[in-house]
Amino acid sequence: WSLGDQRGVHCALRPGGWILFQSVNPGADPVAASFARLRTVLWGGCPRVPGEAEVLLNQAGYSQVQTLPSSPTAIQAMIVGRRP
């Protein structure tokens, strides 16, 4: 997942459209965070945490970027952004 990929999605999305991005939610426990990153890599993903995803979406030109509220024990986080 790169900034270039997100720019391509940004161009394909209609103005006012929303992107929903799923990210690993490492939580506060370092052991649980390690397992979350490992699980993501084993499933073929790139272990981005919500803050990193927010930065990339902002750099790709999305507005109203935010991580949606979730349970502290959730293994995933959802980040949204809107194409201006």
Buried (B, 14 or more C-beta within 10 A) or exposed (E): EEEEEBEEBBEEBEEEEEBEBEBBBBBEEEEBBEBBBEEBEEEEBEBBBBEBBBEBBEEBEBEEBEBEEEEEEEBEBBBBBBBE
